[in-house]
Amino acid sequence: MAGGGQETRTTLAEIAAQAGVSLPTVSKVVNGRPDVAAATRARVEQLLDLHHYTRTSGRKRRRSGLVDLVLAGLDSPWAVEILRGVEAWGTAHETGVAVSAVRHGNARPASWTSGLASHETDGVILVTSELTTPQLEQLRGAGLPLVVVDPVNPPPPDLPSVGATNWAGGLAATEHLLSLGHRRIGAITGPADHLCSRARADGYRSALDREGIGFDPGLVRGGCYRHEIGFSSAGELLDLPDPPTAIFAGNDEQAFGVYEAARQRGLRVPQDLSVVGFDDLPVARWVSPPLTTVRQPLAEMGLAAAQMLGELIDGLPLPSTRVELATELIVRESTAAHGAGQ
């Protein structure tokens, strides 16, 4: 063509043909849309640069005013506490929070990440869910900032994450029971593949070791963090020929199940059985007796994750990619000295 200027400019359709992609895909790159694979985006951007096209950068595009909070489940008071912290940040920053759940075992395990990558969101907070390499690559390829709370599996060093001092919490819970004279201390753990579960169990074992008490695997049961597991596991422990005099439950929901197992056997808490939980859910102080538990700062963890995400969205460097908030033993009325009921 003669004349130059617009007449000689390569069209987006021609760029699409050169890149081997569709015209809508090129349009997405030009407009800064996140739902384009990283390799495809790089190939198209190289051609756009070559032909001097200007485009909206995904990093520089105007914020949508929405972040996604993805939880492993929505039926737990634990999740509600995390949400409270994220919502507090969202309110302060005029940002909406879209809440969804991901269930494991899906036939298409990356489907939930596909959904996030294809709609307008400024970033993602993922809570207590396993993140596979393909899922992580999909989110990063979409240019979505991501922060993980209480990761199930060890996150990559460059993936920002927020957690709590689970090992120290398990240690403190068990040391408290040892200080009350208990020596046969049962433990109910969470899922074996969860980092937090293993850390709490390791804290339990470390406290026993420090006291010179051998670890007895027969006093340990495990499963998910649900009332039912606490109930069934405590039942097995309390039906042993030589049952424990105290039980450290992996979370408060399990501890409430322990209460019911003890009640059905005519055992009193704490006179006949001391019980310690983990989390310090709001209801823990209102059950009877009020539950001794390890406080995990759940709302603060949600807030910290949201603050980190906000910095990532703004393109700011993080002081650290790992934030670990302190746990605290809260002593109430579910624990007593060994033999207190005799």
ABEGO torsion letter per residue (X at the ends): XBGEEAAABBBAAAAAAAAGBBAAAAAAAAAGBABBBAAAAAAAAAAAAAAGBBBBBAAABBBAGBBBBBBABAABAAAAAAAAAAAAAAAAAGBBBBBBBBBBGBABAAAAAAAAAABBBAEBBBBGBBBBAAAAAAAAAAGBBBBBBGBABBBBAABBBBBBBAAAAAAAAAAAAAAAGBABBBBBBBBAABAAAAAAAAAAAAAAAAAGBBBBAAABBBEBBBAAAAAAAAAAAAABABBBABBBBABAAAAAAAAAAAAAAGBBOAAABBBBBBGGBAAAAABOBBBBBBBBBAAAAAAAAAAAAAAAAAGBBBABABBBBBBBBBBBAABBBBGAAX
